[in-house]
Amino acid sequence: MKKIFAILTLVLTIGFVGCEDFLEEAPLLTQSSDLTMSTYGGLNNAVAGAYSPLVSTTWYGSFFVLDAEMRAGNAIIPSNNDFTSGRMRTPHDLAYAPTITSGLWGFAYYVISMVNNVIDNLEGKDVGDVTAQDLDNLKAEALFLRALSHFDLLRTYALPYSKDPNGPGVPIILHTDKTASEQPARNSVSDVYEQIIADLLEAESIIDPTYARAGVTDSKAVATLPAIQALLSRVYLYSQNWQGAADYATKVINNSAFSMWAAADLEDVWGKEVAGTGGEVNFEVYGKRANAYDAWWEGPSHMTNPKGYADCAAHPDLVGMYDAGDVRGDLFRTDADGVSGSMWTTKYIGKGDGDAVSTPDANNVIVLRLSEMYLNRAEALINGASVSGATALGDLNIIRANRGAAALGSAGAGAVFEERRMELAFEGHIWFDYARTNRNMSRTKSDGSLISLASDDGRWALPIPKRELDVNANLIQNEGY
């Protein structure tokens, strides 16, 4: 961690750019970090720039999402070697090691460092035309990004709350140490969840309910009140606060700004330049070729394209789950010549930023959407939560009715898990759903062999990068690595 915080301090200003085509006016590279933090305009640009790393290769821009699908058996490497570059061999084989692990650690703590500097420098900036509410809106965005970053770190490098809430989580960083002298230890899983929830509750309490960042291309790619509430529902679900998960899911469900995608529309909602008004998207990560952080060549539209790197095909077990009338089954394609022997998701068909044949295409990545809120609430209701007028069966059948699938006659934990797998396929949920619900996992690999993971296996947590252990004596590696 010491090394990372030194790097963050040196290149902090670089993180304020990379949002061209995201903001109408890009922040200035020539400003020093001290100067940037001295004005409201600089702080505003800093928050705008803090969204950009989310679209990096190791985060929502590609592998955080696709690796989760590969590890848990929604995705598979094509058995035809002519259709793969080998980029997803590690998650496919669960062959992680301290030197071969997720690179999320550096990017997430980079974002945390950026927004911490904003939070720590807001006082006294409400001068001129800048109001206290303007500062609160900035702080709410920063808190949302800090919470999301800590949450994704915790999901990646720690065992779930359901396995051991007192086990080692990740370091909570609330202030950036510009001297790089800090070597933080890992906080407990429960402590990290408490901080994430505290950040989100504060963000919810201070943001203007009508606020959406000005000057952005995609209003769903920045923090808003519904995005904060949707993330709270998920965080409460993961930390087994069932009533909280249900209550916050209900806030989003009852928000008239969102509506379920209908069966006839489902194939057309992917690959849009922006999510637009209405529809299901609460928060997404905006992909754009001009963003220096964008995964681009290794982005999901290229990794899941049989004419691209073609490393991430749909697992036959997943494709076989959909009934004949279920339009979600139509979201899979074969290659044009039908020779790959695989099916491919169309959730990342690209949005025209590149020709998608000889070069990749950018794609937005949906992080939070309305269907998940129904699924969150259904699971919470099964586990003892109560919401007037809502039932788990009713929530599942709302989704199924909008997908052309037959209604279920009963709803238990298994039904919720399967519905989550089908509805949220290739959106980065399945690995974490297996882990937090304490399920054993078995799946076939592309060579036909079986790989299994017991619910108590330590590999549900990925190894902390060795470079972090080398520079921070207070970090302890996960067991088994």
PLY file of the C-alpha trace (Angstrom):
ply
format ascii 1.0
element vertex 481
property float x
property float y
property float z
element edge 480
property int vertex1
property int vertex2
end_header
0.00 0.00 0.00
2.86 2.39 0.68
3.98 2.11 -2.92
0.48 2.64 -4.24
-0.08 5.77 -2.18
3.23 7.17 -3.39
2.18 6.58 -6.98
-1.24 8.09 -6.37
0.24 11.27 -5.02
2.63 11.67 -7.95
0.07 11.09 -10.70
-3.06 12.38 -9.04
-3.49 15.16 -11.58
-3.43 12.64 -14.43
-6.54 11.07 -12.98
-8.43 14.31 -13.49
-8.31 13.85 -17.26
-9.40 10.96 -19.41
-13.00 12.13 -19.44
-13.11 13.66 -22.92
-16.41 12.80 -24.58
-17.69 12.25 -21.06
-17.66 15.89 -20.02
-18.19 18.64 -22.55
-15.13 20.36 -21.13
-12.19 18.21 -20.05
-10.27 19.20 -16.90
-6.85 20.74 -17.31
-3.78 18.52 -17.11
-1.52 21.46 -16.32
-2.97 22.16 -12.90
-1.14 20.90 -9.86
-3.17 18.82 -7.42
-2.91 21.58 -4.77
-4.22 24.17 -7.22
-6.94 21.81 -8.40
-8.17 21.36 -4.84
-8.15 25.09 -4.10
-11.24 25.99 -6.14
-14.73 24.66 -6.62
-14.06 24.29 -10.35
-10.98 22.21 -9.67
-12.84 20.00 -7.20
-15.70 19.60 -9.66
-13.27 18.50 -12.39
-11.57 16.16 -9.96
-14.82 14.34 -9.25
-15.57 14.14 -12.97
-12.16 12.59 -13.58
-12.64 10.06 -10.77
-15.25 8.20 -12.84
-12.81 7.50 -15.66
-10.79 4.65 -14.06
-14.02 2.62 -13.67
-13.79 1.79 -17.37
-10.25 0.42 -17.11
-9.41 -3.09 -18.31
-9.20 -4.48 -14.79
-12.49 -2.98 -13.58
-15.89 -2.48 -15.19
-14.24 -1.87 -18.55
-13.76 -5.61 -18.90
-12.23 -8.19 -16.57
-13.94 -7.42 -13.25
-17.18 -8.33 -15.03
-16.08 -11.01 -17.49
-13.74 -12.84 -15.11
-16.63 -13.26 -12.66
-18.65 -14.92 -15.42
-15.74 -17.14 -16.41
-14.87 -18.23 -12.86
-18.44 -19.27 -12.07
-19.47 -21.02 -15.28
-21.58 -18.52 -17.16
-18.70 -18.12 -19.58
-16.19 -20.51 -21.09
-13.13 -20.34 -23.31
-14.03 -21.69 -26.78
-12.79 -25.20 -27.35
-11.82 -24.20 -30.89
-8.38 -22.65 -30.36
-8.73 -20.58 -33.52
-11.24 -18.45 -31.62
-9.28 -17.46 -28.55
-6.26 -15.36 -27.61
-5.68 -16.99 -24.21
-6.43 -13.85 -22.23
-8.95 -15.53 -19.91
-7.06 -18.69 -19.06
-6.48 -17.68 -15.43
-10.16 -17.23 -14.43
-11.18 -20.19 -16.59
-8.75 -22.47 -14.74
-8.99 -20.66 -11.37
-5.21 -20.42 -11.57
-4.75 -17.36 -9.39
-1.58 -16.58 -7.45
-0.19 -13.48 -5.71
1.64 -12.63 -8.93
-1.36 -13.50 -11.14
-4.44 -11.87 -9.70
-6.90 -9.06 -10.25
-5.34 -5.65 -10.77
-8.36 -3.95 -9.23
-6.45 -3.11 -6.04
-4.43 -0.30 -7.60
-7.24 1.26 -9.62
-9.80 1.19 -6.82
-7.46 2.74 -4.27
-6.51 5.31 -6.90
-10.16 6.39 -7.14
-10.46 6.35 -3.35
-7.42 8.60 -3.12
-8.85 11.03 -5.67
-12.23 11.40 -3.97
-10.69 11.56 -0.49
-8.76 14.62 -1.60
-12.01 16.19 -2.77
-13.87 15.39 0.46
-11.02 16.81 2.54
-10.93 20.09 0.60
-14.59 21.07 0.29
-14.76 23.31 3.34
-14.99 27.01 2.58
-15.57 26.64 -1.15
-19.18 27.90 -1.01
-18.30 31.38 -2.23
-19.64 33.47 -5.08
-22.24 31.52 -7.02
-21.28 28.24 -5.34
-23.83 27.12 -2.75
-23.58 24.74 0.16
-25.81 22.37 -1.83
-23.32 22.44 -4.71
-20.64 21.24 -2.30
-22.97 18.61 -0.84
-23.67 17.26 -4.34
-19.94 16.96 -5.01
-19.40 15.26 -1.68
-22.25 12.84 -2.39
-20.65 11.84 -5.69
-17.30 11.38 -3.98
-18.87 9.27 -1.21
-20.64 7.11 -3.80
-17.38 6.46 -5.65
-15.52 5.73 -2.41
-18.23 3.30 -1.32
-18.31 1.54 -4.70
-14.52 1.23 -4.72
-14.32 -0.21 -1.21
-17.22 -2.55 -2.02
-15.63 -3.95 -5.16
-12.30 -4.36 -3.39
-14.02 -6.22 -0.56
-15.92 -8.51 -2.94
-12.73 -9.34 -4.81
-10.10 -9.82 -2.09
-12.11 -10.96 0.95
-14.40 -13.84 1.76
-18.08 -12.86 1.93
-19.81 -11.54 5.03
-21.87 -14.75 5.13
-18.72 -16.81 5.65
-17.01 -14.70 8.31
-18.01 -11.10 9.06
-15.02 -10.78 11.39
-12.54 -12.08 8.84
-9.94 -9.93 7.06
-11.45 -7.48 4.61
-9.52 -4.67 2.92
-7.97 -1.47 4.33
-10.42 1.38 4.82
-8.82 4.55 3.49
-10.63 7.80 4.36
-7.76 10.25 3.92
-4.96 10.12 1.40
-1.50 10.14 2.96
0.50 12.39 0.66
3.76 11.45 2.36
3.20 7.80 1.43
4.11 6.79 4.99
0.92 4.93 5.73
0.90 1.14 5.71
-2.68 0.25 6.62
-3.71 -3.18 7.80
-6.82 -4.96 6.61
-10.01 -3.97 8.41
-12.58 -6.66 9.16
-15.25 -7.47 6.59
-17.98 -6.10 8.86
-16.05 -2.89 9.51
-15.64 -2.28 5.77
-19.36 -2.83 5.21
-20.16 -0.39 8.02
-18.00 2.26 6.33
-19.49 1.61 2.89
-23.01 1.91 4.29
-22.11 5.05 6.26
-20.75 6.69 3.10
-23.85 5.81 1.09
-26.27 6.91 3.79
-24.49 10.24 4.07
-24.52 10.62 0.30
-28.24 9.88 0.24
-28.92 12.43 2.96
-27.03 15.33 1.36
-27.55 15.00 -2.40
-30.21 17.09 -4.09
-32.85 14.52 -5.18
-32.95 16.14 -8.63
-29.18 16.43 -9.03
-27.38 15.01 -12.03
-23.90 16.21 -12.95
-23.99 18.92 -15.63
-22.09 18.56 -18.91
-22.07 14.79 -19.09
-22.90 12.78 -22.18
-24.58 10.02 -20.19
-26.58 11.05 -17.13
-26.77 7.42 -15.96
-22.97 7.23 -15.72
-22.71 9.52 -12.69
-23.95 9.30 -9.13
-27.57 10.26 -8.53
-29.97 9.61 -5.68
-31.44 6.46 -7.34
-27.93 5.13 -8.04
-26.99 5.62 -4.39
-30.15 3.86 -3.25
-29.67 0.98 -5.70
-26.11 0.43 -4.47
-27.34 0.52 -0.87
-29.81 -2.26 -1.70
-27.00 -4.42 -3.07
-24.63 -3.66 -0.19
-27.32 -4.49 2.36
-28.00 -7.74 0.51
-24.33 -8.74 0.59
-24.07 -7.89 4.30
-27.30 -9.80 5.04
-29.28 -6.80 6.25
-32.39 -8.21 4.62
-34.77 -5.44 5.58
-32.37 -2.77 4.37
-31.93 -4.59 1.07
-35.69 -4.84 0.60
-36.42 -1.26 1.66
-33.85 0.29 -0.66
-34.81 -1.95 -3.55
-38.38 -0.73 -3.02
-37.26 2.92 -3.17
-35.85 2.29 -6.65
-38.77 0.10 -7.78
-41.23 2.82 -6.76
-39.29 5.54 -8.58
-41.32 6.50 -11.66
-38.14 7.42 -13.53
-37.46 3.70 -14.12
-39.46 1.01 -15.88
-38.92 -2.63 -16.78
-37.72 -3.45 -20.25
-40.49 -5.34 -22.05
-39.87 -8.62 -23.85
-40.20 -6.98 -27.26
-37.54 -4.39 -26.36
-34.93 -6.54 -24.65
-32.75 -7.22 -27.68
-32.53 -3.50 -28.47
-31.45 -2.05 -25.12
-27.77 -3.05 -25.35
-25.02 -1.15 -27.13
-26.54 2.29 -26.69
-24.42 5.43 -26.58
-26.32 6.51 -23.47
-28.96 4.84 -21.34
-31.35 7.76 -21.80
-34.49 8.42 -19.79
-36.77 5.68 -18.55
-35.79 2.04 -18.79
-33.96 -0.01 -16.20
-30.50 1.53 -15.87
-29.75 3.13 -12.50
-25.99 3.43 -13.02
-23.61 2.39 -15.77
-19.97 2.92 -16.67
-19.54 4.95 -19.82
-17.21 3.44 -22.42
-15.48 5.66 -24.96
-12.46 5.24 -27.17
-11.21 8.74 -26.28
-11.01 7.87 -22.58
-7.39 6.92 -21.93
-8.55 4.41 -19.31
-10.95 2.56 -21.64
-10.14 -1.14 -22.02
-10.70 -0.82 -25.78
-8.80 -3.79 -27.29
-9.65 -5.87 -24.23
-13.09 -4.39 -23.68
-16.17 -6.61 -23.43
-17.35 -5.95 -26.99
-14.06 -7.37 -28.32
-13.60 -10.13 -25.74
-17.10 -11.51 -26.39
-17.01 -11.04 -30.16
-16.22 -14.11 -32.30
-14.47 -11.72 -34.70
-12.57 -10.06 -31.87
-10.34 -11.70 -29.26
-13.19 -14.16 -28.71
-11.98 -15.37 -25.31
-15.31 -15.23 -23.51
-18.07 -17.41 -24.96
-21.33 -18.28 -23.25
-21.23 -21.55 -21.34
-23.65 -24.15 -22.77
-25.02 -24.69 -19.25
-26.16 -21.06 -19.15
-27.63 -21.01 -22.65
-29.57 -24.18 -21.87
-31.38 -22.60 -18.90
-33.80 -20.49 -20.94
-37.23 -21.75 -22.00
-38.25 -21.49 -25.65
-40.37 -18.37 -25.12
-37.86 -16.58 -22.90
-36.38 -13.72 -24.94
-33.27 -13.70 -22.76
-32.24 -16.83 -24.61
-32.24 -14.79 -27.81
-29.42 -12.62 -26.47
-26.90 -15.26 -27.55
-25.55 -15.67 -31.08
-23.15 -17.88 -32.93
-20.53 -16.45 -35.27
-21.67 -15.62 -38.77
-20.14 -18.77 -40.29
-21.18 -21.02 -37.43
-17.72 -22.54 -37.08
-16.67 -21.41 -33.61
-18.71 -24.11 -31.93
-19.77 -21.54 -29.32
-22.50 -19.07 -28.47
-21.74 -15.45 -27.60
-23.55 -12.85 -25.52
-24.94 -9.80 -27.32
-25.00 -7.60 -24.22
-21.77 -6.01 -25.50
-22.51 -5.58 -29.19
-20.77 -2.20 -29.26
-22.13 1.27 -29.84
-20.33 2.28 -33.02
-17.13 3.70 -31.55
-14.90 1.65 -33.86
-15.76 -0.64 -36.75
-16.06 -3.73 -34.48
-14.36 -5.90 -37.12
-10.73 -4.85 -37.58
-10.77 -2.75 -34.42
-12.76 -3.06 -31.19
-15.86 -1.12 -30.29
-16.63 0.67 -27.04
-19.58 -0.38 -24.92
-21.18 0.93 -21.75
-21.31 -1.53 -18.87
-24.44 -1.58 -16.74
-23.67 -1.74 -13.02
-27.08 -1.26 -11.37
-30.53 -1.73 -12.91
-34.16 -2.19 -11.99
-34.38 -5.96 -12.50
-31.68 -6.45 -9.90
-33.77 -4.48 -7.43
-36.66 -6.93 -7.86
-34.22 -9.81 -7.42
-32.66 -8.20 -4.34
-36.06 -7.70 -2.79
-37.19 -11.24 -3.59
-34.11 -12.68 -1.87
-34.54 -10.38 1.10
-38.21 -11.31 1.47
-37.32 -15.01 1.46
-34.87 -14.28 4.27
-37.38 -12.55 6.53
-37.77 -8.99 5.26
-41.24 -7.55 4.92
-42.57 -4.99 2.41
-46.25 -4.23 2.23
-47.81 -5.67 -0.91
-44.62 -7.39 -2.10
-43.82 -11.11 -2.28
-40.78 -12.94 -3.53
-42.90 -14.89 -6.01
-44.51 -11.71 -7.29
-41.13 -10.03 -7.80
-39.72 -12.98 -9.73
-42.80 -13.21 -11.90
-42.67 -9.50 -12.75
-39.28 -10.15 -14.31
-40.40 -13.32 -16.03
-43.55 -11.68 -17.43
-41.35 -9.04 -19.04
-39.12 -11.71 -20.55
-41.77 -13.98 -22.06
-41.02 -16.71 -19.53
-43.70 -18.81 -17.85
-44.73 -17.73 -14.36
-43.33 -19.63 -11.42
-45.64 -21.33 -8.94
-43.34 -20.95 -5.93
-40.26 -19.02 -4.94
-37.40 -20.18 -2.74
-33.70 -19.42 -2.49
-32.91 -21.71 -5.40
-35.43 -20.01 -7.67
-34.03 -16.58 -6.85
-30.48 -17.75 -7.53
-31.44 -19.22 -10.90
-33.41 -16.12 -11.89
-30.45 -13.93 -10.99
-28.21 -16.13 -13.09
-30.45 -15.88 -16.13
-31.39 -12.21 -15.84
-27.99 -10.78 -14.89
-25.85 -13.09 -17.04
-22.63 -11.47 -18.26
-23.12 -8.48 -15.95
-20.60 -9.65 -13.34
-22.84 -11.07 -10.60
-22.69 -14.87 -10.72
-19.33 -15.45 -8.96
-20.30 -13.21 -6.08
-23.78 -14.76 -5.86
-22.26 -18.21 -5.49
-19.84 -16.97 -2.84
-22.20 -14.94 -0.66
-24.99 -17.58 -0.71
-22.54 -20.31 0.36
-23.13 -22.57 -2.63
-20.83 -25.25 -3.94
-19.89 -24.68 -7.57
-19.09 -27.19 -10.30
-18.58 -26.41 -13.96
-16.99 -27.89 -17.01
-13.97 -26.38 -18.69
-13.47 -26.10 -22.44
-11.56 -29.42 -22.48
-14.52 -31.17 -20.86
-12.89 -31.60 -17.45
-14.70 -30.59 -14.26
-13.66 -27.87 -11.86
-15.32 -27.65 -8.45
-15.24 -25.24 -5.57
-16.76 -26.06 -2.19
-18.64 -23.34 -0.36
-15.91 -23.17 2.31
-13.00 -23.03 -0.15
-10.66 -20.09 0.45
-10.42 -19.37 -3.27
-13.67 -17.42 -3.17
-11.30 -14.57 -2.23
-8.63 -13.74 -4.79
-5.04 -13.24 -3.66
-3.84 -9.76 -2.78
-1.19 -8.68 -5.31
2.30 -9.61 -4.19
3.61 -6.11 -4.90
1.30 -4.75 -2.19
2.53 -7.26 0.36
6.13 -6.40 -0.55
5.67 -2.72 0.31
3.24 -3.04 3.22
4.33 -5.26 6.09
0.91 -4.83 7.74
-1.00 -6.62 4.97
-1.75 -10.32 5.43
-2.31 -12.56 2.43
-5.44 -14.63 2.06
-5.16 -18.25 3.18
-4.19 -20.70 0.48
-2.01 -18.29 -1.46
0 1
1 2
2 3
3 4
4 5
5 6
6 7
7 8
8 9
9 10
10 11
11 12
12 13
13 14
14 15
15 16
16 17
17 18
18 19
19 20
20 21
21 22
22 23
23 24
24 25
25 26
26 27
27 28
28 29
29 30
30 31
31 32
32 33
33 34
34 35
35 36
36 37
37 38
38 39
39 40
40 41
41 42
42 43
43 44
44 45
45 46
46 47
47 48
48 49
49 50
50 51
51 52
52 53
53 54
54 55
55 56
56 57
57 58
58 59
59 60
60 61
61 62
62 63
63 64
64 65
65 66
66 67
67 68
68 69
69 70
70 71
71 72
72 73
73 74
74 75
75 76
76 77
77 78
78 79
79 80
80 81
81 82
82 83
83 84
84 85
85 86
86 87
87 88
88 89
89 90
90 91
91 92
92 93
93 94
94 95
95 96
96 97
97 98
98 99
99 100
100 101
101 102
102 103
103 104
104 105
105 106
106 107
107 108
108 109
109 110
110 111
111 112
112 113
113 114
114 115
115 116
116 117
117 118
118 119
119 120
120 121
121 122
122 123
123 124
124 125
125 126
126 127
127 128
128 129
129 130
130 131
131 132
132 133
133 134
134 135
135 136
136 137
137 138
138 139
139 140
140 141
141 142
142 143
143 144
144 145
145 146
146 147
147 148
148 149
149 150
150 151
151 152
152 153
153 154
154 155
155 156
156 157
157 158
158 159
159 160
160 161
161 162
162 163
163 164
164 165
165 166
166 167
167 168
168 169
169 170
170 171
171 172
172 173
173 174
174 175
175 176
176 177
177 178
178 179
179 180
180 181
181 182
182 183
183 184
184 185
185 186
186 187
187 188
188 189
189 190
190 191
191 192
192 193
193 194
194 195
195 196
196 197
197 198
198 199
199 200
200 201
201 202
202 203
203 204
204 205
205 206
206 207
207 208
208 209
209 210
210 211
211 212
212 213
213 214
214 215
215 216
216 217
217 218
218 219
219 220
220 221
221 222
222 223
223 224
224 225
225 226
226 227
227 228
228 229
229 230
230 231
231 232
232 233
233 234
234 235
235 236
236 237
237 238
238 239
239 240
240 241
241 242
242 243
243 244
244 245
245 246
246 247
247 248
248 249
249 250
250 251
251 252
252 253
253 254
254 255
255 256
256 257
257 258
258 259
259 260
260 261
261 262
262 263
263 264
264 265
265 266
266 267
267 268
268 269
269 270
270 271
271 272
272 273
273 274
274 275
275 276
276 277
277 278
278 279
279 280
280 281
281 282
282 283
283 284
284 285
285 286
286 287
287 288
288 289
289 290
290 291
291 292
292 293
293 294
294 295
295 296
296 297
297 298
298 299
299 300
300 301
301 302
302 303
303 304
304 305
305 306
306 307
307 308
308 309
309 310
310 311
311 312
312 313
313 314
314 315
315 316
316 317
317 318
318 319
319 320
320 321
321 322
322 323
323 324
324 325
325 326
326 327
327 328
328 329
329 330
330 331
331 332
332 333
333 334
334 335
335 336
336 337
337 338
338 339
339 340
340 341
341 342
342 343
343 344
344 345
345 346
346 347
347 348
348 349
349 350
350 351
351 352
352 353
353 354
354 355
355 356
356 357
357 358
358 359
359 360
360 361
361 362
362 363
363 364
364 365
365 366
366 367
367 368
368 369
369 370
370 371
371 372
372 373
373 374
374 375
375 376
376 377
377 378
378 379
379 380
380 381
381 382
382 383
383 384
384 385
385 386
386 387
387 388
388 389
389 390
390 391
391 392
392 393
393 394
394 395
395 396
396 397
397 398
398 399
399 400
400 401
401 402
402 403
403 404
404 405
405 406
406 407
407 408
408 409
409 410
410 411
411 412
412 413
413 414
414 415
415 416
416 417
417 418
418 419
419 420
420 421
421 422
422 423
423 424
424 425
425 426
426 427
427 428
428 429
429 430
430 431
431 432
432 433
433 434
434 435
435 436
436 437
437 438
438 439
439 440
440 441
441 442
442 443
443 444
444 445
445 446
446 447
447 448
448 449
449 450
450 451
451 452
452 453
453 454
454 455
455 456
456 457
457 458
458 459
459 460
460 461
461 462
462 463
463 464
464 465
465 466
466 467
467 468
468 469
469 470
470 471
471 472
472 473
473 474
474 475
475 476
476 477
477 478
478 479
479 480
